């Protein structure tokens, strides 16, 4: 790989916004208050509806989660569910734990013991 190509890839990596920053931007944007909000503790994220969040909020922040045509196989998961699973995995990668609740989905940040 040429040094120019390596330099361009490095610049592109720097331009990418990390997941925690995107999450913070979503939580601070009042347009999404019907779907996602900070818990009163300030260390937890509340999501009102997995499907609503994945269909309404995520496409604006992750291009790979934009709705695709319904020509997918009838046996595959809906696009919103695939997007949600990716989001859920990212939260867990950043040390958030899903709490059992009745009406909303809550992810609490678990402090590292290191």
N, C-alpha and C positions, 0 to 999 in steps of 0.2 A: 504494500500500500504506500502510495506517495506521501510525502510529508504534508503536502497541501490537503490531501484527502483526510489524513489523520487530524489536521488542524481544524478542518470544517466539522468533523464528527465531534470533536471536543467542544467547539462553540455551540453546536446544537444541543449537546447534553447540558450545558450551562443554562440554555434558554428554557429547557423543560422545567415546568413548575412541579415541585414535589407534592405528593399526595397530602401531607399535613397542611401545606399552604392552600391548596385547593379546598380542602375541607374547611379551613378557617374562613376563606372567602365566601363559601356557600353559607356558613353559619352566620356570618355578619351581614349578608345580603337579605334585606327584609322581604324581597320578592318571594323567597322560599319559605317563609315563616309557616305556611300551611302544611309544609311537608317535613321540615327539619328545623330544630332549634337547640340551643344550649339548654341543658337541664339547669335547675336553680343552683346546683353545686358548682357549675362552671367547669367541671371536669368530666362531664358526661354529655353525650349527644342523644337527643330524642328524635326518632323518625316515626312519623304518623302512619305511613303506609309504604311498604316495600315497593309495591308496584307504582304507586304515585310518585315516589321519590325517583325511582329508576326511569320512569317515562318522562317526567317533567323537569327534573333538576339535572340529572346526570348528562344528558345530551349537550347541555351548554358548557360543560367542563371537560368531558372526555369524548372526543370524536368517535372513538371506537364503540361508544354506547348509543350512538344515534340510531333511531329506528330504521330498520331495513325492511325491504318488501316482505310480504307474507308468503313468498314463494319457497321459504325454507321447508324442510321435510316436516311432515305432520308429527313425526316421532321426536323431534328435537324440542328443547325447552324454548319458551317464548324469549324474545330478545331482552325484555325487561328483566326476566329471571336470571339470564346469563350476566347481565350488567350488575344486578344486585349481588350475585355470588362473588363477582370480582371485587366490588366495593366492600363487602363483608370480609373478604380475605385481606384486603388492604388495611382495614381497621385492625384486624387481628395482628397483622405484621407490625403495626405501630403500637402494640400493647394495649389495645382496647378489648374489653371483654363484654360479651352480650349478656345482659341481665334478664332474668325472667320477669316479665310484666304482663299485664292483661290487655291494656288498650294501645300501648305504644311500644316501639322497639327502643331500648336504651342500651347504648354502648358506653361503658365507664372506662376511663383510662386507669390502668393499673400501674402504679408507680414501680419502677424497677428497684430491685433489692440489691443491685450491684454497688 
